[in-house]
Amino acid sequence: MTRYDRVCTCGCIRCGRSCTCTEKVVSTDDAPGPTPSATQFLNTYSVPSAPGTSGNALAFDVNGATSGTAITHTAGGTDVTLNRAGNYAVAFHGNLAPASGVNFPLSILLELQQDGSPVEGSVVQHTFQTNSDTATVAFSVPVQVTNAPSVLTVVGTGGNYVYSAVSLTVYRLS
């Protein structure tokens, strides 16, 4: 479908003067549009068990699949940096267990933080009752960046725990 606007010979649109107006093509469905930007994403993960302490961020040992430069992470580090303003989707999953020598019940909470502040909707929690108790936790949440760069971390609180098979994937949506 083609859409037209009336453009007057004087250069204005529908001025109402006594000048000659012509039709001007504004857009057509088959007209080439802007090329969509390439999908940008980053996956980082850690397979071996690692100790977690209350108030500290989880470290991700390995960078997996990645595309683009909008999202960066240094392997072995805790910070994922969002280098461009926009909207992002963040997905996390992993396994938790109580560290040895803790008192029960032990309630561990993990949350995504953006620039040191909790991201609403990202909190996952498990209360351990025994040393043999384990939990699989996950969250998926959108994040907006208005002032880049912005730093994401996954922080645990509540006591000492062990985390393993954790994965964090971030997609730039727009």
Residue pairs with C-beta under 8 A, 6 or more apart in sequence:
1 28
1 29
2 25
2 27
2 28
2 29
3 25
3 26
3 27
3 28
4 23
4 24
4 25
4 26
5 13
5 23
5 24
5 26
6 13
6 14
6 21
6 22
6 23
6 24
7 13
7 21
7 22
7 23
7 24
8 14
8 15
8 17
8 19
8 20
8 21
8 22
9 19
9 20
9 21
9 22
10 17
10 19
14 21
38 67
38 68
39 67
39 68
39 171
39 172
40 67
40 68
40 69
40 70
40 71
40 171
40 172
41 65
41 66
41 67
41 68
41 71
41 169
41 170
41 171
41 172
42 63
42 65
42 66
42 67
42 71
42 72
42 73
42 80
42 169
42 170
43 63
43 64
43 65
43 66
43 167
43 168
43 169
44 60
44 62
44 63
44 64
44 73
44 75
44 80
44 167
44 168
44 169
45 60
45 61
45 62
45 64
45 165
45 166
45 167
45 168
46 58
46 59
46 60
46 61
46 62
46 163
46 164
46 165
46 166
47 61
47 62
47 164
47 165
48 61
48 164
49 97
49 162
49 163
49 164
50 58
50 59
50 162
50 163
50 164
51 99
51 160
51 161
51 162
52 58
52 96
52 99
52 108
52 156
52 160
52 161
52 162
52 163
53 156
53 160
54 156
54 157
54 158
54 159
54 160
55 155
55 156
55 157
56 155
56 156
57 78
57 79
57 113
57 153
57 154
57 155
57 156
58 78
58 94
58 110
58 153
58 154
58 155
58 156
58 163
58 166
59 76
59 77
59 78
60 73
60 75
60 76
60 77
60 78
60 80
60 166
60 167
60 168
61 75
61 76
62 75
63 73
63 75
64 167
68 172
69 83
70 82
70 83
70 84
70 86
70 172
71 80
71 81
71 82
71 83
71 88
71 170
71 172
72 80
72 81
72 83
73 79
73 80
73 81
78 153
78 154
79 151
79 152
79 153
80 151
80 152
80 153
80 168
80 170
81 149
81 150
81 151
81 152
82 88
82 143
82 145
82 148
82 149
82 150
82 151
82 152
82 170
82 172
83 148
83 149
84 145
84 148
84 172
85 145
85 146
85 147
85 148
86 144
86 145
86 172
86 173
86 174
87 142
87 143
87 144
87 145
87 172
87 173
87 174
88 142
88 143
88 144
88 145
88 170
88 171
88 172
88 173
89 140
89 141
89 142
89 143
89 170
89 171
89 173
90 112
90 119
90 122
90 139
90 140
90 141
90 142
90 143
90 152
90 168
90 169
90 170
90 171
91 138
91 139
91 140
91 168
91 169
91 170
92 110
92 112
92 122
92 138
92 139
92 140
92 154
92 166
92 167
92 168
92 169
93 136
93 137
93 138
93 166
93 167
94 110
94 136
94 137
94 138
94 163
94 164
94 165
94 166
94 167
95 134
95 135
95 136
95 137
95 163
95 164
95 165
95 166
96 108
96 110
96 126
96 128
96 134
96 135
96 136
96 137
96 161
96 162
96 163
97 128
97 133
97 134
97 135
97 161
97 162
97 164
98 104
98 106
98 108
98 128
98 130
98 131
98 133
98 159
98 160
98 161
98 162
99 159
99 160
99 161
99 162
100 131
101 160
102 128
102 159
102 160
102 161
104 128
104 129
104 130
105 127
105 128
105 129
106 127
106 128
106 158
106 159
106 161
107 125
107 126
107 127
107 128
107 158
107 159
108 125
108 126
108 127
108 128
108 135
108 156
108 157
108 158
108 159
108 161
109 123
109 124
109 125
109 156
109 157
109 158
110 123
110 124
110 125
110 137
110 139
110 154
110 155
110 156
111 118
111 119
111 122
111 123
111 124
111 154
111 155
111 157
112 118
112 119
112 122
112 139
112 141
112 143
112 152
112 153
112 154
113 119
113 152
113 153
113 154
113 155
114 143
114 150
114 151
114 152
115 150
115 151
116 151
119 141
119 143
119 152
120 141
121 139
121 141
122 139
122 141
123 139
124 137
124 138
124 139
125 137
125 158
126 135
126 137
128 135
128 161
142 173
143 150
143 152
152 168
152 170
154 166
154 168
156 163
